[in-house]
């Protein structure tokens, strides 16, 4: 207590700090934020390059196709990895899979079938380059990489796509940007922000929690960075962006509710542990796919517990309270939803499993509707649509699903009129500025007053409005930190989404591609609903801004989703990969 009083007395006496520090730092924050964002963006943009083949699939007549994935679908459909446009070949005929330098082939209920040495292939069958393998009577063979095939492959793709050229240029520029320097800029941003908040609170009953929590947070960042360097990992830009936004979340807590800072820091710590556990778990796709029923069952149990035990808050039944702690199960279900979707819709699996995932998704969305968590239901549905399209590529099926969803929504609205009443304020916030539109109107007014550089951390008026640190947090950032910093926070989910979608072509597995793009879609949709909802461009649905909003459950799920996005990163040592070296082609592996 004496130490705290000494600090308060010292800061109160040094009055110049109360004027000088907040004034100067609010112009420095946007510069640091933009610099941090672009230092992370360029390495991310360099990650989607074309991968080198593991082997080649040769077709009768001498035509050779590269095999670059763990599972390579073969068929007439343009969505297949190896397209064979012959009438006797089914749209999705078979899949060739690489496992531990061995190759297997599976018939996907094709019309013409798959034969190996004259016998029908049942299940996953091990093959070598000397086996007589036929697809509907068409002979194929898998041969290892040779210099001749490499030259032919490079000649065929001599004219690189625009993105590949941009990625190579970004890689050269990014090589000059060290992750260590970027982390130091993030820490500088956090130290200046923490100092500003402490100085502004110097005249009040300040607690040691603010400087203490930020000190622990900086130490956590340094320990994680040192651990990644010890493990030899070079690409940690997604984690750096997550650290940057999580630090801003601590700023939000310090401004609106300092008592919640410790809880939010613990949530970041647990989220980081979840990230490491999931990365280890994602090391082998077979392990992750095998646990899909565990994830799906866990998600359904959490939602069932929510329906039975939750208490209503702000009109939604989505919080379970255990003593002084509160848990939002729907946030944790997001990670399980992505895992179950990626594992079930992997191209190795049949359409029957697609129906299972559709039923599972429908159950999750229905539970969220019953809980009146309409923002969560919308996020889950859009993510489901993206995952489904990645699996099938079928526009007709996608249109049918969307049509069924619209019809279902119309039925729900007709039987539950309170839903219509809840969204009646949308696009009419100014007409209800003192009632149902109070939050949106205040958000727009105070955000506009912040200008480009903000009024200063902890010095805004929006923090006195309900849900300022959760649903309206983008407006709080715009007011206190300025529009430039707020826009950087909004662009981070977009950057992660672009990285995931551009890396699909280079992904070694459809499972990783689906998991990463599903997680990125979830981030993007959630951020859009939060930002546009607080400014009355979309209905205010009560969803959080990823990493930034105050909330332990949300923070935990966000770090888990970062692990899903990282799984698609095939750059050397970007993650814990299930193979030592992508060039481990051994001649005897094909004998």
C-alpha positions in Angstrom: 0.0 0.0 0.0 2.9 2.4 0.8 4.4 1.7 -2.6 1.2 2.5 -4.4 0.8 5.7 -2.4 4.4 6.7 -3.3 3.7 6.1 -7.0 0.5 8.2 -6.8 2.2 11.0 -5.0 5.1 11.0 -7.5 2.9 11.1 -10.5 0.7 13.8 -9.0 3.7 16.0 -8.3 5.1 15.6 -11.8 2.3 17.6 -13.4 4.1 18.1 -16.8 3.7 14.4 -17.5 -0.1 14.6 -17.3 0.0 17.1 -20.2 3.1 16.2 -22.2 2.8 12.3 -22.4 -0.8 12.0 -23.6 -0.4 14.8 -26.1 2.8 13.4 -27.7 1.9 9.7 -27.6 -1.5 10.0 -29.4 0.4 11.1 -32.5 2.9 8.3 -32.1 0.4 5.5 -31.7 -1.0 5.6 -35.4 2.6 5.6 -36.8 3.6 2.6 -34.7 0.3 0.8 -35.4 0.6 1.2 -39.2 4.3 0.2 -39.1 3.5 -2.9 -37.1 0.7 -3.9 -39.4 2.8 -3.6 -42.6 5.8 -5.4 -41.1 3.5 -8.3 -40.4 1.5 -8.1 -43.6 4.5 -8.5 -46.0 5.7 -11.8 -44.6 2.1 -13.1 -44.6 1.8 -12.2 -48.3 4.9 -14.2 -49.0 3.4 -17.4 -47.8 1.2 -18.5 -50.6 3.7 -19.6 -53.2 3.3 -22.7 -55.4 4.6 -25.8 -53.6 7.1 -28.3 -55.1 5.6 -31.6 -56.3 6.2 -34.7 -54.1 5.7 -37.0 -57.1 4.0 -37.1 -60.5 1.0 -39.0 -61.7 1.5 -40.2 -65.3 -1.4 -41.0 -67.5 -1.4 -43.3 -70.5 0.1 -41.4 -73.4 2.9 -39.9 -71.3 1.0 -36.9 -69.8 2.3 -36.2 -66.2 0.5 -34.3 -63.5 2.2 -33.0 -60.3 1.1 -34.3 -56.9 1.5 -31.5 -54.4 -1.0 -32.4 -51.7 -1.2 -35.2 -49.1 -4.5 -36.1 -50.7 -4.9 -35.5 -54.4 -8.4 -35.9 -55.8 -8.7 -37.2 -59.4 -11.7 -36.8 -61.7 -13.4 -34.7 -64.4 -14.5 -32.0 -62.1 -12.5 -28.7 -62.3 -12.3 -28.7 -58.5 -10.1 -31.9 -58.5 -6.4 -31.6 -58.0 -5.7 -33.8 -61.0 -8.3 -33.2 -63.8 -8.7 -36.0 -66.4 -11.3 -34.9 -68.9 -12.3 -38.3 -70.2 -16.0 -39.4 -70.3 -15.3 -42.8 -68.5 -13.8 -40.9 -65.5 -16.3 -39.9 -62.8 -16.4 -36.2 -61.7 -14.6 -37.2 -58.5 -13.2 -40.6 -59.3 -10.5 -41.4 -56.7 -8.0 -39.9 -54.4 -4.3 -40.6 -54.2 -2.9 -40.0 -50.7 0.7 -39.6 -49.4 1.4 -41.1 -46.0 5.0 -41.5 -44.7 6.5 -41.4 -48.2 4.1 -44.2 -49.3 1.2 -43.7 -51.7 -2.3 -45.1 -51.4 -5.3 -44.9 -53.7 -9.0 -44.9 -52.8 -12.1 -45.3 -55.0 -14.7 -42.7 -54.3 -17.7 -44.7 -55.4 -16.8 -44.0 -59.0 -18.8 -45.6 -61.9 -15.8 -47.1 -63.7 -14.0 -48.2 -60.5 -10.3 -48.5 -59.6 -8.3 -51.7 -60.2 -4.8 -52.6 -59.0 -3.1 -55.5 -60.8 -6.5 -56.5 -62.1 -8.3 -56.5 -58.8 -10.9 -53.9 -57.6 -9.5 -51.5 -55.0 -11.4 -51.6 -51.7 -10.6 -48.9 -49.1 -7.2 -47.3 -49.1 -4.8 -49.5 -51.1 -1.0 -49.2 -51.0 0.5 -48.8 -54.5 4.0 -48.5 -56.0 5.1 -47.3 -59.4 5.4 -50.9 -60.6 1.7 -51.7 -59.9 -0.8 -51.9 -62.8 -3.3 -49.2 -61.6 -6.3 -48.3 -63.8 -9.1 -45.8 -63.4 -12.1 -47.0 -65.4 -9.6 -48.9 -67.6 -7.2 -45.9 -68.0 -3.7 -46.8 -66.9 -2.0 -44.5 -64.4 1.3 -44.6 -62.5 3.0 -42.6 -59.7 6.7 -41.9 -60.3 9.1 -40.0 -58.0 10.5 -36.6 -58.8 13.3 -36.6 -61.3 15.3 -33.8 -63.0 13.5 -34.5 -66.3 10.0 -34.2 -64.7 11.1 -31.1 -62.8 12.2 -29.3 -65.9 9.0 -30.2 -67.7 7.0 -28.9 -64.8 8.9 -25.6 -64.6 8.5 -25.1 -68.3 4.8 -25.6 -68.1 4.5 -23.0 -65.4 7.1 -20.6 -66.7 4.6 -17.7 -66.8 3.8 -17.3 -63.2 0.6 -15.9 -61.9 0.5 -12.3 -60.8 0.1 -13.3 -57.1 3.2 -15.5 -57.3 5.3 -12.7 -58.6 3.9 -10.4 -55.9 4.5 -13.0 -53.3 8.2 -13.4 -54.3 8.7 -9.7 -54.2 7.0 -9.5 -50.8 9.2 -12.4 -49.6 12.4 -10.5 -50.6 11.2 -7.4 -48.8 9.9 -9.3 -45.8 13.3 -11.0 -45.4 14.7 -7.7 -44.4 12.1 -7.3 -41.7 13.0 -9.3 -38.6 10.2 -10.6 -36.3 12.2 -9.5 -33.3 12.2 -5.9 -34.5 8.4 -6.0 -35.0 7.9 -7.4 -31.5 10.0 -4.6 -30.1 7.8 -2.1 -31.9 4.7 -3.8 -30.4 6.2 -3.7 -26.9 7.1 0.0 -27.4 3.4 0.7 -28.4 2.3 -1.1 -25.3 4.7 0.7 -23.0 3.7 4.1 -24.3 0.0 3.2 -24.0 0.4 1.9 -20.5 2.4 4.9 -19.4 -0.3 7.2 -20.8 -3.0 5.4 -19.0 -1.1 5.5 -15.7 -0.3 9.2 -16.1 -3.9 10.1 -16.8 -5.0 8.2 -13.8 -2.4 9.7 -11.5 -4.7 12.0 -9.7 -7.2 9.2 -8.9 -7.1 6.1 -6.8 -4.8 4.3 -9.1 -4.1 0.6 -8.6 -0.8 -1.1 -9.3 -2.7 -3.5 -11.6 -2.2 -1.4 -14.8 1.6 -1.3 -14.8 1.9 -4.8 -13.2 -0.3 -6.5 -15.8 1.5 -4.8 -18.7 4.8 -5.9 -17.3 3.6 -9.5 -17.1 2.2 -9.2 -20.6 5.5 -7.9 -22.1 7.3 -10.7 -20.3 4.9 -13.2 -21.8 5.5 -11.9 -25.3 9.3 -12.1 -24.8 9.1 -15.7 -23.5 7.0 -16.8 -26.4 9.3 -15.2 -28.9 12.3 -16.7 -27.3 10.6 -20.1 -27.3 9.8 -19.9 -31.1 13.4 -18.9 -31.8 14.7 -21.8 -29.7 12.4 -24.1 -31.7 13.7 -22.7 -35.0 10.4 -21.2 -36.1 10.8 -18.1 -38.4 7.3 -17.0 -39.3 5.2 -15.9 -36.3 3.4 -12.9 -37.9 -0.1 -14.2 -37.0 0.9 -14.4 -33.4 2.5 -11.0 -33.5 -0.8 -9.5 -34.8 -2.6 -11.4 -32.1 -0.3 -10.0 -29.4 -0.8 -6.5 -30.8 -4.6 -6.7 -30.7 -4.6 -8.5 -27.3 -2.5 -5.7 -25.9 -5.0 -3.2 -27.1 -7.7 -5.3 -25.4 -5.8 -4.7 -22.1 -5.8 -1.0 -22.9 -9.6 -1.2 -23.3 -9.9 -2.9 -19.9 -7.6 -0.3 -18.3 -9.8 2.5 -19.7 -13.2 1.1 -19.0 -12.8 -1.5 -16.2 -9.3 -1.8 -14.6 -10.6 -4.6 -12.4 -11.0 -6.8 -15.5 -7.3 -6.5 -16.6 -6.1 -9.5 -14.6 -8.9 -11.7 -15.9 -8.2 -10.6 -19.5 -4.4 -11.2 -19.1 -5.2 -14.7 -17.7 -7.4 -15.3 -20.8 -4.5 -14.3 -23.1 -2.2 -16.7 -21.2 -4.7 -19.6 -21.5 -5.3 -18.7 -25.1 -1.6 -19.0 -25.8 -1.6 -22.4 -24.1 -4.5 -23.4 -26.3 -2.7 -22.2 -29.4 0.3 -24.4 -28.6 -1.8 -27.4 -27.8 -3.8 -27.1 -31.0 -0.7 -26.6 -33.1 0.7 -29.8 -31.6 -2.6 -31.5 -32.2 -2.8 -30.2 -35.8 0.7 -31.6 -36.5 -0.9 -34.7 -38.0 -4.1 -34.3 -40.0 -5.1 -37.9 -39.4 -5.0 -37.3 -35.7 -7.2 -34.2 -36.0 -9.6 -35.9 -38.4 -9.9 -38.9 -36.1 -11.1 -36.7 -33.3 -13.9 -35.0 -35.2 -16.6 -36.8 -33.3 -15.0 -35.7 -30.0 -15.0 -32.1 -31.1 -18.5 -32.3 -32.4 -19.8 -34.0 -29.3 -18.0 -31.5 -27.1 -19.6 -28.6 -29.0 -23.1 -30.1 -28.6 -22.6 -30.7 -24.9 -21.4 -27.1 -24.4 -24.5 -25.8 -26.2 -26.8 -28.1 -24.3 -25.2 -27.0 -21.0 -25.8 -23.4 -22.1 -29.5 -24.0 -22.8 -29.9 -25.7 -19.4 -27.7 -23.5 -17.1 -27.3 -20.1 -18.8 -28.6 -16.9 -17.4 -30.0 -14.1 -19.6 -27.9 -11.1 -20.2 -28.8 -8.2 -22.6 -31.6 -10.3 -24.0 -29.4 -13.3 -24.8 -29.2 -16.6 -23.0 -25.6 -17.4 -23.6 -23.7 -17.0 -20.3 -23.0 -19.6 -17.7 -22.0 -18.2 -14.3 -19.9 -20.2 -11.8 -19.3 -18.0 -8.8 -17.6 -14.8 -9.9 -16.6 -16.4 -13.2 -18.7 -16.3 -16.4 -18.3 -18.5 -19.5 -19.8 -18.1 -23.0 -19.9 -21.6 -24.4 -20.7 -20.5 -28.0 -17.3 -18.8 -28.2 -15.5 -22.1 -27.4 -17.8 -24.0 -29.8 -16.3 -21.9 -32.7 -13.0 -23.9 -32.5 -14.8 -27.2 -32.3 -17.0 -26.2 -35.2 -14.0 -25.4 -37.4 -12.3 -28.7 -36.5 -15.4 -30.8 -37.1 -16.1 -29.0 -40.4 -12.6 -29.4 -41.7 -12.3 -33.1 -40.7 -15.8 -34.1 -42.0 -15.6 -32.2 -45.3 -12.1 -33.4 -46.2 -12.0 -34.6 -49.8 -11.1 -38.1 -48.6 -14.5 -38.5 -47.1 -17.8 -39.3 -48.7 -20.9 -37.1 -49.3 -22.6 -39.0 -46.4 -20.3 -37.2 -44.0 -21.3 -33.9 -45.6 -24.9 -34.7 -44.4 -23.6 -35.3 -40.9 -21.8 -32.0 -40.9 -24.9 -30.2 -42.2 -27.0 -31.8 -39.4 -24.3 -30.8 -36.9 -24.2 -27.2 -38.2 -28.0 -27.0 -38.2 -28.1 -28.1 -34.5 -25.5 -25.5 -33.5 -27.3 -22.7 -35.4 -30.7 -23.7 -34.0 -29.3 -23.7 -30.4 -27.9 -20.2 -31.0 -31.2 -19.0 -32.3 -33.0 -20.4 -29.2 -30.4 -18.6 -27.0 -31.2 -15.4 -29.0 -27.6 -15.2 -30.0 -28.4 -14.1 -33.6 -25.0 -12.7 -34.3 -23.4 -16.0 -33.4 -25.9 -17.9 -35.5 -25.1 -15.7 -38.5 -21.4 -16.2 -38.0 -21.8 -20.0 -37.9 -24.0 -20.0 -40.9 -21.7 -18.0 -43.2 -18.7 -20.0 -42.0 -20.7 -23.2 -42.8 -21.4 -21.9 -46.3 -17.8 -21.1 -47.0 -16.6 -24.5 -45.7 -19.3 -26.3 -47.8 -18.3 -24.4 -51.0 -14.6 -25.2 -50.5 -15.5 -28.9 -50.3 -17.9 -29.1 -53.2 -17.4 -26.1 -55.4 -21.0 -26.6 -56.4 -22.9 -23.3 -56.9 -26.2 -25.1 -57.3 -25.9 -26.9 -53.9 -24.7 -23.6 -52.3 -27.7 -21.7 -53.7 -30.1 -24.4 -52.4 -28.5 -24.2 -48.9 -28.9 -20.4 -48.8 -32.4 -20.6 -50.0 -33.3 -23.2 -47.3 -31.7 -20.9 -44.7 -33.7 -17.9 -45.9 -36.9 -19.9 -45.7 -36.0 -21.1 -42.3 -35.2 -17.6 -41.1 -38.6 -16.4 -42.4 -40.4 -19.2 -40.5 -38.5 -18.4 -37.3 -39.3 -14.7 -37.6 -43.0 -15.4 -38.1 -43.2 -17.5 -34.9 -40.8 -15.4 -32.9 -41.9 -11.7 -33.4 -39.5 -10.5 -30.7 -36.7 -11.0 -33.3 -38.3 -8.5 -35.6 -38.7 -6.0 -32.8 -35.0 -6.4 -31.8 -33.8 -5.5 -35.3 -36.4 -2.7 -35.9 -33.9 0.0 -34.9 -31.6 -1.0 -37.8 -31.0 1.9 -40.1 -33.2 4.1 -37.8 -30.9 4.6 -34.9 -31.2 8.4 -35.0 -35.0 8.1 -34.7 -34.6 6.2 -31.5 -31.5 8.1 -30.2 -32.7 8.1 -26.6 -34.1 4.6 -26.5 -33.2 1.5 -28.6 -30.7 3.4 -30.7 -28.9 5.0 -27.8 -25.7 2.9 -28.1 -25.3 3.3 -31.9 -25.9 7.1 -31.9 -23.4 7.7 -29.0 -20.9 5.5 -30.8 -21.1 7.5 -34.0 -20.9 10.8 -32.1 -18.0 10.0 -29.9 -16.1 8.1 -32.7 -16.3 11.1 -34.9 -15.1 13.4 -32.1 -11.9 11.3 -31.9 -10.7 12.4 -35.4 -7.6 10.7 -36.8 -5.5 10.7 -33.6 -8.1 10.3 -30.8 -8.7 12.2 -27.6 -6.2 10.0 -25.7 -6.4 6.6 -24.1 -8.7 6.6 -21.0 -10.0 10.1 -21.8 -13.0 9.2 -23.9 -16.7 9.6 -23.1 -18.0 6.4 -24.8 -16.5 4.3 -22.0 -19.4 5.4 -19.8 -21.9 3.8 -22.3 -23.0 0.2 -21.7 -21.1 -2.4 -23.7 -18.4 0.1 -24.7 -15.7 -2.4 -24.1 -17.5 -5.3 -26.0 -20.1 -4.5 -28.7 -19.1 -0.9 -29.2 -15.3 -1.3 -28.8 -14.5 -0.1 -32.3 -16.1 3.2 -31.6 -14.2 3.4 -28.3 -10.9 2.8 -30.2 -11.8 5.5 -32.7 -12.6 8.0 -30.0 -9.6 7.4 -27.7 -6.9 6.1 -30.0 -8.1 7.7 -33.3 -9.5 6.4 -36.5 -6.1 5.3 -37.8 -5.4 2.9 -35.0 -9.0 1.7 -35.1 -8.7 1.0 -38.8 -5.5 -1.0 -38.3 -7.4 -3.2 -35.8 -10.1 -3.7 -38.3 -7.7 -4.6 -41.1 -6.0 -7.4 -39.1 -8.8 -9.9 -39.5 -8.9 -9.0 -43.2 -5.2 -9.6 -43.6 -5.5 -13.0 -41.9 -8.4 -13.9 -44.2 -6.4 -12.8 -47.3 -3.4 -14.8 -46.2 -5.6 -18.0 -45.6 -7.4 -17.8 -48.9 -4.3 -17.0 -50.9 -2.5 -20.0 -49.3 -5.1 -22.5 -50.4 -3.3 -23.4 -53.6 0.0 -24.1 -51.7 -1.6 -26.1 -48.9 -0.5 -29.7 -48.7 -3.9 -30.9 -47.4 -7.5 -30.0 -48.0 -8.1 -30.4 -44.3 -5.7 -27.6 -43.5 -7.1 -25.4 -46.3 -10.7 -25.9 -45.0 -9.7 -25.3 -41.3 -7.7 -22.2 -42.1 -10.3 -20.6 -44.4 -13.1 -21.5 -42.0 -11.3 -19.8 -39.1 -10.4 -16.8 -41.3 -14.1 -16.5 -42.4 -15.2 -16.6 -38.9 -12.8 -13.8 -37.9 -13.9 -11.6 -40.9 -17.6 -12.0 -40.4 -17.4 -11.4 -36.7 -15.3 -8.3 -37.1 -17.7 -7.0 -39.8 -20.8 -7.5 -37.6 -19.1 -5.8 -34.7 -17.8 -2.8 -36.6 -20.7 -2.1 -38.9 -23.3 -3.0 -36.3 -22.0 -0.3 -33.9 -22.4 2.3 -36.7 -25.9 1.1 -37.7 -24.7 -0.2 -41.1 -25.7 -3.7 -39.9 -28.0 -4.8 -37.1 -26.3 -4.6 -33.7 -26.0 -8.3 -32.9 -23.8 -8.2 -29.8 -20.8 -10.0 -31.2 -17.2 -9.1 -30.1 -14.4 -7.7 -32.1 -11.7 -10.5 -32.3 -9.0 -10.1 -29.7 -9.9 -6.5 -28.9 -13.2 -6.8 -27.0 -13.2 -7.4 -23.3 -14.1 -11.1 -22.6 -12.2 -14.1 -21.6 -14.2 -16.7 -23.6 -13.8 -14.6 -26.8 -10.1 -14.2 -26.2 -9.6 -17.9 -25.7 -11.4 -18.9 -28.9 -9.5 -16.2 -30.9 -6.1 -17.7 -30.0 -7.5 -21.1 -30.8 -8.5 -19.9 -34.3 -5.1 -18.5 -34.9 -3.8 -22.1 -34.6 -6.2 -23.1 -37.3 -5.0 -20.3 -39.6 -1.4 -21.2 -38.9 -2.0 -24.8 -40.0 -2.1 -23.7 -43.6 1.3 -22.0 -43.5 3.7 -24.3 -45.4 6.8 -22.1 -45.2 9.8 -23.8 -43.7 9.5 -23.9 -39.9 6.4 -21.7 -39.9 4.7 -24.4 -37.7 5.3 -27.9 -36.4 5.0 -29.8 -39.7 4.4 -33.6 -39.9 7.3 -34.1 -42.1 11.0 -33.4 -41.7 11.7 -32.1 -45.2 9.5 -31.6 -48.2 12.3 -32.9 -50.4 12.5 -36.3 -48.7 11.9 -38.3 -51.9 13.5 -41.7 -51.5 13.8 -44.0 -54.4 13.0 -47.1 -52.3 9.8 -45.5 -51.1 8.3 -46.4 -54.4 9.6 -50.0 -54.6 
